[in-house]
Amino acid sequence: MDSEGYANACDKQLPRAVKVMDPFHVVHLALDKLTKTRQRVQQETTGHRGRKGDLLYRGRRPLLTRVPLLSAKQLTVLEELFADERHQSVEITWSVTQKIMAAYSQRDRKRGKQMMAEVIDSIASGVPKGLDELRVLGRTMNKRRDDILAYFDYEICKRPR
């Protein structure tokens, strides 16, 4: 997701405007990395793409859903998925995406900003080997840190519910 040309044009035409990366794009970026992690682990553990009976394949939708919105059946699928230590990288990436979504759903903007800053700090460096997708997400979010955190500073930004 490269908007460098757009950002440069805005800087020239609107020098006092503040760049804000909206929640949709941040969450989409994180969920994309989660999907790539799930697909990689699926290929490594089974040797093939996801099939109907595969646990990682069954977990694709629950993995992309916020915890408060999960049904009992979806929670069971996630519990089964995370019980297998071969899926540890999926669980770690999933927990980061949940923290990102939780930061945006905070009613207190200061608390949301603090939570998001903590997430960015935690994945910006020191991500263990085997979590390449999370490492890339950390670099991207750290690079766009100011744009991401600016969302929490302005009341005019539309809030997700």
C-alpha positions, -999 to +999 in steps of 0.1 A: +000+000+000+021+029-013+006+064-013+038+083-016+028+102-047-005+112-032+012+123+000+037+144-019+009+161-038-010+169-006+021+183+010+025+207-018-011+218-022-022+216+015+010+223+035-009+227+068-030+195+064-023+166+088-019+132+072-040+106+089-040+069+081-075+057+087-085+026+107-098+007+077-064+007+060-044+000+092-066-029+101-067-042+065-029-041+064-027-061+097-054-087+086-036-091+053-004-101+072-025-125+094-039-141+063-005-145+047+008-160+080-021-185+081-015-195+044+022-200+050+017-221+081-010-241+062+015-248+034+043-257+058+023-280+080+001-298+054+020-293+022-011-280+004-035-251+003-064-250+027-091-276+023-125-278+038-115-301+067-082-284+075-083-266+109-064-235+095-088-233+066-118-235+090-103-208+111-099-183+084-131-163+091-128-164+130-092-152+127-104-121+109-132-113+135-129-092+166-131-113+198-164-097+211-181-106+178-171-143+178-198-170+182-192-199+206-185-222+176-159-197+162-143-195+197-140-233+198-123-233+163-098-208+175-091-227+207-085-259+187-063-239+163-042-223+190-038-256+209-015-269+182+020-254+188+027-255+150+002-227+147+021-204+172+030-178+146-006-175+136-017-170+172+010-143+178+000-124+146-037-128+155-031-113+190-014-083+174-043-077+150-067-080+179-047-053+198-048-030+168-086-034+165-090-029+203-071+004+201-094+017+175-125+007+194-115+026+226-138+054+235-110+073+252-088+086+224-058+090+247-060+054+258-065+042+222-034+062+211-014+047+240-025+012+231-016+017+194+018+032+203+025+001+224+015-022+196+038-003+171+067-004+196+063-041+203+065-051+166+088-023+153+118-043+163+128-075+180+102-097+163+114-133+166+125-154+135+097-172+118+073-142+120+084-125+087+049-112+080+047-096+114+082-081+110+071-065+077+039-051+094+061-037+122+084-019+098+054-005+079+035+007+109+067+022+124+074+040+092+038+054+092+036+058+130+028+095+129+000+091+103-015+062+123-013+079+157-026+112+142-060+095+139-064+097+177-056+134+179-085+148+158-122+148+166-132+152+130-120+116+122-149+092+120-148+066+147-155+029+141-180+013+165 
